[in-house]
Amino acid sequence: MNVRAVESTALATIAYDNARKALRLEFCSGAVYQYFGVSAAVHEALLLADSKGRHFNQAIRGCFPYRLINFQAKAPDAEVRVEWRR
């Protein structure tokens, strides 16, 4: 699977496995999803789209089965507050 970094406010990387017809998307939020049954044409159209986020919403989101692979928030310096209540 070849991973490509992309310029987008929604997506950080796009990877595609032609043999498995699997598209892996890493979002800028840190979430990584894998979409199944995605044709090479859909992958290419996403790479060529002026707005990758808009193209994702119109042509991929809700159109293919998927699974969440990983989620790590991309804010390592963010303050984390834990509130305990009794």
Biopython code that builds the backbone (N, CA, C, O; Angstrom):
import numpy as np
from Bio.PDB.StructureBuilder import StructureBuilder

atoms = [
    (1, "MET", "N", (0.851, -1.169, 0.000)),
    (1, "MET", "CA", (0.000, 0.000, 0.000)),
    (1, "MET", "C", (0.898, 1.233, 0.000)),
    (1, "MET", "O", (1.711, 1.426, 0.904)),
    (2, "ASN", "N", (0.740, 2.051, -1.014)),
    (2, "ASN", "CA", (1.535, 3.264, -1.156)),
    (2, "ASN", "C", (0.823, 4.424, -0.467)),
    (2, "ASN", "O", (-0.312, 4.752, -0.812)),
    (3, "VAL", "N", (1.484, 5.041, 0.500)),
    (3, "VAL", "CA", (0.896, 6.140, 1.266)),
    (3, "VAL", "C", (1.367, 7.464, 0.682)),
    (3, "VAL", "O", (2.560, 7.672, 0.461)),
    (4, "ARG", "N", (0.409, 8.359, 0.433)),
    (4, "ARG", "CA", (0.740, 9.684, -0.098)),
    (4, "ARG", "C", (0.212, 10.764, 0.832)),
    (4, "ARG", "O", (-0.966, 10.775, 1.187)),
    (5, "ALA", "N", (1.097, 11.669, 1.219)),
    (5, "ALA", "CA", (0.670, 12.844, 1.978)),
    (5, "ALA", "C", (-0.025, 13.781, 0.995)),
    (5, "ALA", "O", (0.411, 13.926, -0.147)),
    (6, "VAL", "N", (-1.101, 14.413, 1.439)),
    (6, "VAL", "CA", (-1.854, 15.307, 0.570)),
    (6, "VAL", "C", (-2.070, 16.648, 1.248)),
    (6, "VAL", "O", (-2.058, 16.754, 2.475)),
    (7, "GLU", "N", (-2.269, 17.674, 0.421)),
    (7, "GLU", "CA", (-2.597, 18.998, 0.950)),
    (7, "GLU", "C", (-4.104, 19.086, 1.056)),
    (7, "GLU", "O", (-4.809, 19.121, 0.048)),
    (8, "SER", "N", (-4.589, 19.122, 2.276)),
    (8, "SER", "CA", (-6.024, 19.146, 2.521)),
    (8, "SER", "C", (-6.260, 19.567, 3.956)),
    (8, "SER", "O", (-5.450, 19.288, 4.840)),
    (9, "THR", "N", (-7.371, 20.237, 4.180)),
    (9, "THR", "CA", (-7.724, 20.576, 5.559)),
    (9, "THR", "C", (-8.443, 19.413, 6.236)),
    (9, "THR", "O", (-8.629, 19.421, 7.453)),
    (10, "ALA", "N", (-8.847, 18.410, 5.451)),
    (10, "ALA", "CA", (-9.565, 17.259, 5.999)),
    (10, "ALA", "C", (-8.699, 16.013, 6.077)),
    (10, "ALA", "O", (-8.758, 15.280, 7.064)),
    (11, "LEU", "N", (-7.895, 15.763, 5.046)),
    (11, "LEU", "CA", (-7.111, 14.530, 4.947)),
    (11, "LEU", "C", (-5.620, 14.795, 5.065)),
    (11, "LEU", "O", (-5.110, 15.780, 4.531)),
    (12, "ALA", "N", (-4.925, 13.911, 5.768)),
    (12, "ALA", "CA", (-3.471, 14.008, 5.903)),
    (12, "ALA", "C", (-2.770, 13.090, 4.908)),
    (12, "ALA", "O", (-1.827, 13.499, 4.231)),
    (13, "THR", "N", (-3.244, 11.827, 4.825)),
    (13, "THR", "CA", (-2.653, 10.875, 3.887)),
    (13, "THR", "C", (-3.741, 10.042, 3.221)),
    (13, "THR", "O", (-4.835, 9.856, 3.754)),
    (14, "ILE", "N", (-3.394, 9.547, 2.026)),
    (14, "ILE", "CA", (-4.264, 8.657, 1.262)),
    (14, "ILE", "C", (-3.415, 7.475, 0.832)),
    (14, "ILE", "O", (-2.310, 7.652, 0.319)),
    (15, "ALA", "N", (-3.927, 6.271, 1.040)),
    (15, "ALA", "CA", (-3.224, 5.063, 0.610)),
    (15, "ALA", "C", (-4.226, 4.152, -0.087)),
    (15, "ALA", "O", (-5.406, 4.131, 0.264)),
    (16, "TYR", "N", (-3.746, 3.393, -1.086)),
    (16, "TYR", "CA", (-4.641, 2.527, -1.849)),
    (16, "TYR", "C", (-3.969, 1.196, -2.137)),
    (16, "TYR", "O", (-2.803, 1.146, -2.530)),
    (17, "ASP", "N", (-4.717, 0.124, -1.938)),
    (17, "ASP", "CA", (-4.258, -1.225, -2.251)),
    (17, "ASP", "C", (-5.111, -1.727, -3.415)),
    (17, "ASP", "O", (-6.264, -2.116, -3.230)),
    (18, "ASN", "N", (-4.534, -1.713, -4.606)),
    (18, "ASN", "CA", (-5.270, -2.075, -5.811)),
    (18, "ASN", "C", (-5.732, -3.526, -5.782)),
    (18, "ASN", "O", (-6.841, -3.824, -6.226)),
    (19, "ALA", "N", (-4.910, -4.431, -5.272)),
    (19, "ALA", "CA", (-5.260, -5.851, -5.237)),
    (19, "ALA", "C", (-6.484, -6.102, -4.353)),
    (19, "ALA", "O", (-7.314, -6.956, -4.663)),
    (20, "ARG", "N", (-6.589, -5.362, -3.265)),
    (20, "ARG", "CA", (-7.703, -5.545, -2.321)),
    (20, "ARG", "C", (-8.825, -4.533, -2.520)),
    (20, "ARG", "O", (-9.873, -4.632, -1.881)),
    (21, "LYS", "N", (-8.612, -3.563, -3.399)),
    (21, "LYS", "CA", (-9.589, -2.482, -3.620)),
    (21, "LYS", "C", (-9.910, -1.791, -2.298)),
    (21, "LYS", "O", (-11.067, -1.518, -1.977)),
    (22, "ALA", "N", (-8.840, -1.517, -1.541)),
    (22, "ALA", "CA", (-8.985, -0.909, -0.216)),
    (22, "ALA", "C", (-8.339, 0.473, -0.206)),
    (22, "ALA", "O", (-7.200, 0.642, -0.639)),
    (23, "LEU", "N", (-9.069, 1.436, 0.284)),
    (23, "LEU", "CA", (-8.606, 2.815, 0.395)),
    (23, "LEU", "C", (-8.457, 3.134, 1.869)),
    (23, "LEU", "O", (-9.399, 2.968, 2.645)),
    (24, "ARG", "N", (-7.264, 3.596, 2.260)),
    (24, "ARG", "CA", (-7.028, 3.976, 3.650)),
    (24, "ARG", "C", (-6.851, 5.482, 3.718)),
    (24, "ARG", "O", (-6.008, 6.048, 3.023)),
    (25, "LEU", "N", (-7.639, 6.122, 4.549)),
    (25, "LEU", "CA", (-7.583, 7.571, 4.691)),
    (25, "LEU", "C", (-7.228, 7.941, 6.116)),
    (25, "LEU", "O", (-7.859, 7.488, 7.071)),
    (26, "GLU", "N", (-6.208, 8.770, 6.244)),
    (26, "GLU", "CA", (-5.860, 9.340, 7.546)),
    (26, "GLU", "C", (-6.356, 10.771, 7.539)),
    (26, "GLU", "O", (-5.939, 11.578, 6.707)),
    (27, "PHE", "N", (-7.233, 11.080, 8.455)),
    (27, "PHE", "CA", (-7.788, 12.423, 8.546)),
    (27, "PHE", "C", (-6.881, 13.300, 9.400)),
    (27, "PHE", "O", (-6.102, 12.797, 10.210)),
    (28, "CYS", "N", (-6.983, 14.585, 9.217)),
    (28, "CYS", "CA", (-6.166, 15.525, 9.987)),
    (28, "CYS", "C", (-6.450, 15.422, 11.480)),
    (28, "CYS", "O", (-5.613, 15.809, 12.295)),
    (29, "SER", "N", (-7.609, 14.911, 11.844)),
    (29, "SER", "CA", (-7.967, 14.718, 13.254)),
    (29, "SER", "C", (-7.155, 13.603, 13.902)),
    (29, "SER", "O", (-7.079, 13.516, 15.128)),
    (30, "GLY", "N", (-6.540, 12.737, 13.065)),
    (30, "GLY", "CA", (-5.801, 11.596, 13.574)),
    (30, "GLY", "C", (-6.518, 10.281, 13.353)),
    (30, "GLY", "O", (-5.920, 9.219, 13.528)),
    (31, "ALA", "N", (-7.790, 10.325, 12.972)),
    (31, "ALA", "CA", (-8.559, 9.106, 12.701)),
    (31, "ALA", "C", (-8.091, 8.479, 11.390)),
    (31, "ALA", "O", (-7.845, 9.179, 10.408)),
    (32, "VAL", "N", (-7.973, 7.154, 11.389)),
    (32, "VAL", "CA", (-7.595, 6.415, 10.186)),
    (32, "VAL", "C", (-8.703, 5.408, 9.892)),
    (32, "VAL", "O", (-9.045, 4.576, 10.733)),
    (33, "TYR", "N", (-9.258, 5.497, 8.680)),
    (33, "TYR", "CA", (-10.324, 4.610, 8.248)),
    (33, "TYR", "C", (-9.896, 3.851, 7.007)),
    (33, "TYR", "O", (-9.124, 4.356, 6.191)),
    (34, "GLN", "N", (-10.402, 2.632, 6.871)),
    (34, "GLN", "CA", (-10.181, 1.853, 5.665)),
    (34, "GLN", "C", (-11.535, 1.603, 5.020)),
    (34, "GLN", "O", (-12.478, 1.163, 5.676)),
    (35, "TYR", "N", (-11.618, 1.892, 3.715)),
    (35, "TYR", "CA", (-12.834, 1.715, 2.930)),
    (35, "TYR", "C", (-12.621, 0.561, 1.974)),
    (35, "TYR", "O", (-11.546, 0.418, 1.393)),
    (36, "PHE", "N", (-13.656, -0.272, 1.808)),
    (36, "PHE", "CA", (-13.541, -1.501, 1.017)),
    (36, "PHE", "C", (-14.363, -1.413, -0.258)),
    (36, "PHE", "O", (-15.400, -0.752, -0.299)),
    (37, "GLY", "N", (-13.884, -2.093, -1.304)),
    (37, "GLY", "CA", (-14.592, -2.129, -2.574)),
    (37, "GLY", "C", (-14.449, -0.857, -3.379)),
    (37, "GLY", "O", (-15.301, -0.550, -4.213)),
    (38, "VAL", "N", (-13.393, -0.120, -3.142)),
    (38, "VAL", "CA", (-13.163, 1.164, -3.802)),
    (38, "VAL", "C", (-12.362, 0.931, -5.085)),
    (38, "VAL", "O", (-11.292, 0.324, -5.048)),
    (39, "SER", "N", (-12.868, 1.401, -6.194)),
    (39, "SER", "CA", (-12.169, 1.215, -7.473)),
    (39, "SER", "C", (-10.965, 2.147, -7.575)),
    (39, "SER", "O", (-10.878, 3.157, -6.877)),
    (40, "ALA", "N", (-10.051, 1.786, -8.453)),
    (40, "ALA", "CA", (-8.876, 2.623, -8.708)),
    (40, "ALA", "C", (-9.300, 3.991, -9.235)),
    (40, "ALA", "O", (-8.640, 4.993, -8.956)),
    (41, "ALA", "N", (-10.384, 4.043, -9.988)),
    (41, "ALA", "CA", (-10.876, 5.315, -10.532)),
    (41, "ALA", "C", (-11.327, 6.258, -9.416)),
    (41, "ALA", "O", (-11.089, 7.464, -9.487)),
    (42, "VAL", "N", (-11.971, 5.715, -8.393)),
    (42, "VAL", "CA", (-12.406, 6.536, -7.253)),
    (42, "VAL", "C", (-11.186, 7.054, -6.502)),
    (42, "VAL", "O", (-11.153, 8.216, -6.096)),
    (43, "HIS", "N", (-10.195, 6.208, -6.317)),
    (43, "HIS", "CA", (-8.945, 6.617, -5.661)),
    (43, "HIS", "C", (-8.266, 7.734, -6.443)),
    (43, "HIS", "O", (-7.864, 8.741, -5.860)),
    (44, "GLU", "N", (-8.136, 7.568, -7.752)),
    (44, "GLU", "CA", (-7.488, 8.584, -8.590)),
    (44, "GLU", "C", (-8.261, 9.899, -8.549)),
    (44, "GLU", "O", (-7.662, 10.971, -8.465)),
    (45, "ALA", "N", (-9.589, 9.820, -8.607)),
    (45, "ALA", "CA", (-10.401, 11.035, -8.561)),
    (45, "ALA", "C", (-10.188, 11.787, -7.246)),
    (45, "ALA", "O", (-10.156, 13.018, -7.232)),
    (46, "LEU", "N", (-10.044, 11.054, -6.150)),
    (46, "LEU", "CA", (-9.778, 11.687, -4.859)),
    (46, "LEU", "C", (-8.428, 12.393, -4.875)),
    (46, "LEU", "O", (-8.309, 13.523, -4.401)),
    (47, "LEU", "N", (-7.420, 11.734, -5.417)),
    (47, "LEU", "CA", (-6.097, 12.351, -5.484)),
    (47, "LEU", "C", (-6.093, 13.620, -6.338)),
    (47, "LEU", "O", (-5.366, 14.567, -6.039)),
    (48, "LEU", "N", (-6.896, 13.641, -7.387)),
    (48, "LEU", "CA", (-6.923, 14.772, -8.316)),
    (48, "LEU", "C", (-7.895, 15.874, -7.915)),
    (48, "LEU", "O", (-7.879, 16.953, -8.507)),
    (49, "ALA", "N", (-8.730, 15.622, -6.932)),
    (49, "ALA", "CA", (-9.754, 16.592, -6.534)),
    (49, "ALA", "C", (-9.137, 17.863, -5.966)),
    (49, "ALA", "O", (-8.173, 17.817, -5.202)),
    (50, "ASP", "N", (-9.713, 19.003, -6.354)),
    (50, "ASP", "CA", (-9.261, 20.285, -5.797)),
    (50, "ASP", "C", (-9.529, 20.340, -4.297)),
    (50, "ASP", "O", (-8.699, 20.819, -3.525)),
    (51, "SER", "N", (-10.697, 19.845, -3.895)),
    (51, "SER", "CA", (-11.042, 19.774, -2.480)),
    (51, "SER", "C", (-11.225, 18.306, -2.121)),
    (51, "SER", "O", (-12.248, 17.704, -2.446)),
    (52, "LYS", "N", (-10.244, 17.743, -1.462)),
    (52, "LYS", "CA", (-10.299, 16.327, -1.116)),
    (52, "LYS", "C", (-11.392, 16.039, -0.093)),
    (52, "LYS", "O", (-12.035, 14.991, -0.156)),
    (53, "GLY", "N", (-11.609, 16.942, 0.835)),
    (53, "GLY", "CA", (-12.670, 16.772, 1.816)),
    (53, "GLY", "C", (-14.040, 16.768, 1.159)),
    (53, "GLY", "O", (-14.879, 15.928, 1.484)),
    (54, "ARG", "N", (-14.276, 17.687, 0.246)),
    (54, "ARG", "CA", (-15.557, 17.746, -0.459)),
    (54, "ARG", "C", (-15.751, 16.495, -1.301)),
    (54, "ARG", "O", (-16.839, 15.919, -1.323)),
    (55, "HIS", "N", (-14.697, 16.071, -1.996)),
    (55, "HIS", "CA", (-14.799, 14.871, -2.824)),
    (55, "HIS", "C", (-15.077, 13.639, -1.957)),
    (55, "HIS", "O", (-15.891, 12.792, -2.326)),
    (56, "PHE", "N", (-14.414, 13.542, -0.826)),
    (56, "PHE", "CA", (-14.667, 12.444, 0.097)),
    (56, "PHE", "C", (-16.143, 12.411, 0.495)),
    (56, "PHE", "O", (-16.780, 11.359, 0.448)),
    (57, "ASN", "N", (-16.677, 13.560, 0.884)),
    (57, "ASN", "CA", (-18.071, 13.629, 1.321)),
    (57, "ASN", "C", (-19.052, 13.270, 0.214)),
    (57, "ASN", "O", (-20.102, 12.688, 0.489)),
    (58, "GLN", "N", (-18.732, 13.607, -1.027)),
    (58, "GLN", "CA", (-19.649, 13.370, -2.139)),
    (58, "GLN", "C", (-19.513, 11.984, -2.751)),
    (58, "GLN", "O", (-20.509, 11.421, -3.203)),
    (59, "ALA", "N", (-18.309, 11.415, -2.779)),
    (59, "ALA", "CA", (-18.094, 10.188, -3.551)),
    (59, "ALA", "C", (-17.687, 8.961, -2.731)),
    (59, "ALA", "O", (-17.701, 7.845, -3.250)),
    (60, "ILE", "N", (-17.327, 9.152, -1.463)),
    (60, "ILE", "CA", (-16.822, 8.022, -0.676)),
    (60, "ILE", "C", (-17.636, 7.819, 0.600)),
    (60, "ILE", "O", (-18.102, 6.713, 0.873)),
    (61, "ARG", "N", (-17.801, 8.860, 1.361)),
    (61, "ARG", "CA", (-18.526, 8.772, 2.635)),
    (61, "ARG", "C", (-19.945, 8.246, 2.397)),
    (61, "ARG", "O", (-20.699, 8.802, 1.598)),
    (62, "GLY", "N", (-20.289, 7.180, 3.093)),
    (62, "GLY", "CA", (-21.616, 6.596, 2.964)),
    (62, "GLY", "C", (-21.813, 5.721, 1.741)),
    (62, "GLY", "O", (-22.890, 5.155, 1.552)),
    (63, "CYS", "N", (-20.789, 5.602, 0.908)),
    (63, "CYS", "CA", (-20.896, 4.813, -0.332)),
    (63, "CYS", "C", (-20.191, 3.460, -0.252)),
    (63, "CYS", "O", (-20.460, 2.580, -1.070)),
    (64, "PHE", "N", (-19.304, 3.282, 0.708)),
    (64, "PHE", "CA", (-18.504, 2.061, 0.805)),
    (64, "PHE", "C", (-18.486, 1.574, 2.253)),
    (64, "PHE", "O", (-18.547, 2.378, 3.183)),
    (65, "PRO", "N", (-18.403, 0.253, 2.442)),
    (65, "PRO", "CA", (-18.213, -0.251, 3.798)),
    (65, "PRO", "C", (-16.844, 0.191, 4.310)),
    (65, "PRO", "O", (-15.904, 0.340, 3.529)),
    (66, "TYR", "N", (-16.734, 0.396, 5.603)),
    (66, "TYR", "CA", (-15.479, 0.891, 6.171)),
    (66, "TYR", "C", (-15.295, 0.369, 7.582)),
    (66, "TYR", "O", (-16.195, -0.219, 8.181)),
    (67, "ARG", "N", (-14.083, 0.607, 8.094)),
    (67, "ARG", "CA", (-13.823, 0.335, 9.508)),
    (67, "ARG", "C", (-12.810, 1.355, 10.009)),
    (67, "ARG", "O", (-11.937, 1.816, 9.274)),
    (68, "LEU", "N", (-12.957, 1.687, 11.275)),
    (68, "LEU", "CA", (-12.003, 2.569, 11.935)),
    (68, "LEU", "C", (-10.792, 1.736, 12.286)),
    (68, "LEU", "O", (-10.906, 0.722, 12.975)),
    (69, "ILE", "N", (-9.628, 2.162, 11.812)),
    (69, "ILE", "CA", (-8.391, 1.432, 12.085)),
    (69, "ILE", "C", (-7.716, 1.966, 13.337)),
    (69, "ILE", "O", (-7.245, 1.195, 14.173)),
    (70, "ASN", "N", (-7.671, 3.276, 13.463)),
    (70, "ASN", "CA", (-6.922, 3.877, 14.556)),
    (70, "ASN", "C", (-7.434, 5.291, 14.789)),
    (70, "ASN", "O", (-7.908, 5.957, 13.868)),
    (71, "PHE", "N", (-7.332, 5.732, 16.020)),
    (71, "PHE", "CA", (-7.602, 7.129, 16.303)),
    (71, "PHE", "C", (-6.671, 7.603, 17.395)),
    (71, "PHE", "O", (-6.700, 7.108, 18.522)),
    (72, "GLN", "N", (-5.847, 8.568, 17.042)),
    (72, "GLN", "CA", (-4.993, 9.253, 18.013)),
    (72, "GLN", "C", (-5.111, 10.729, 17.719)),
    (72, "GLN", "O", (-4.715, 11.189, 16.648)),
    (73, "ALA", "N", (-5.645, 11.460, 18.647)),
    (73, "ALA", "CA", (-5.803, 12.893, 18.456)),
    (73, "ALA", "C", (-4.454, 13.517, 18.163)),
    (73, "ALA", "O", (-3.453, 13.177, 18.793)),
    (74, "LYS", "N", (-4.428, 14.428, 17.206)),
    (74, "LYS", "CA", (-3.183, 15.055, 16.778)),
    (74, "LYS", "C", (-2.917, 16.351, 17.526)),
    (74, "LYS", "O", (-2.518, 17.347, 16.922)),
    (75, "ALA", "N", (-3.131, 16.343, 18.815)),
    (75, "ALA", "CA", (-2.851, 17.525, 19.614)),
    (75, "ALA", "C", (-2.053, 17.109, 20.848)),
    (75, "ALA", "O", (-2.572, 17.155, 21.964)),
    (76, "PRO", "N", (-0.784, 16.699, 20.656)),
    (76, "PRO", "CA", (-0.003, 16.191, 21.787)),
    (76, "PRO", "C", (0.257, 17.227, 22.864)),
    (76, "PRO", "O", (0.491, 16.870, 24.018)),
    (77, "ASP", "N", (0.220, 18.503, 22.510)),
    (77, "ASP", "CA", (0.491, 19.542, 23.495)),
    (77, "ASP", "C", (-0.782, 20.063, 24.152)),
    (77, "ASP", "O", (-0.728, 20.928, 25.026)),
    (78, "ALA", "N", (-1.914, 19.537, 23.733)),
    (78, "ALA", "CA", (-3.180, 20.015, 24.280)),
    (78, "ALA", "C", (-3.311, 19.617, 25.745)),
    (78, "ALA", "O", (-2.890, 18.537, 26.161)),
    (79, "GLU", "N", (-3.894, 20.503, 26.495)),
    (79, "GLU", "CA", (-4.120, 20.229, 27.910)),
    (79, "GLU", "C", (-5.271, 19.246, 28.048)),
    (79, "GLU", "O", (-6.322, 19.413, 27.429)),
    (80, "VAL", "N", (-5.067, 18.239, 28.850)),
    (80, "VAL", "CA", (-6.110, 17.253, 29.099)),
    (80, "VAL", "C", (-6.599, 17.412, 30.520)),
    (80, "VAL", "O", (-5.809, 17.374, 31.464)),
    (81, "ARG", "N", (-7.889, 17.590, 30.676)),
    (81, "ARG", "CA", (-8.467, 17.747, 32.008)),
    (81, "ARG", "C", (-9.328, 16.553, 32.318)),
    (81, "ARG", "O", (-10.162, 16.131, 31.517)),
    (82, "VAL", "N", (-9.109, 16.028, 33.480)),
    (82, "VAL", "CA", (-9.934, 14.918, 33.959)),
    (82, "VAL", "C", (-10.639, 15.389, 35.206)),
    (82, "VAL", "O", (-10.005, 15.867, 36.146)),
    (83, "GLU", "N", (-11.925, 15.257, 35.215)),
    (83, "GLU", "CA", (-12.722, 15.712, 36.349)),
    (83, "GLU", "C", (-13.340, 14.504, 37.018)),
    (83, "GLU", "O", (-14.058, 13.731, 36.384)),
    (84, "TRP", "N", (-13.063, 14.345, 38.295)),
    (84, "TRP", "CA", (-13.618, 13.238, 39.057)),
    (84, "TRP", "C", (-14.763, 13.732, 39.895)),
    (84, "TRP", "O", (-14.649, 14.747, 40.583)),
    (85, "ARG", "N", (-15.868, 13.019, 39.843)),
    (85, "ARG", "CA", (-17.024, 13.383, 40.662)),
    (85, "ARG", "C", (-17.406, 12.209, 41.538)),
    (85, "ARG", "O", (-17.348, 11.055, 41.115)),
    (86, "ARG", "N", (-17.793, 12.514, 42.752)),
    (86, "ARG", "CA", (-18.240, 11.464, 43.674)),
    (86, "ARG", "C", (-19.679, 11.620, 43.970)),
    (86, "ARG", "O", (-20.242, 10.831, 44.729)),
]
sb = StructureBuilder()
sb.init_structure("model")
sb.init_model(0)
sb.init_chain("A")
sb.init_seg("    ")
for serial, (resi, resn, name, xyz) in enumerate(atoms, 1):
    if name == "N":
        sb.init_residue(resn, " ", resi, " ")
    sb.init_atom(name, np.array(xyz, "f"), 0.0, 1.0, " ", f" {name:<3s}", serial, name[0])
structure = sb.get_structure()
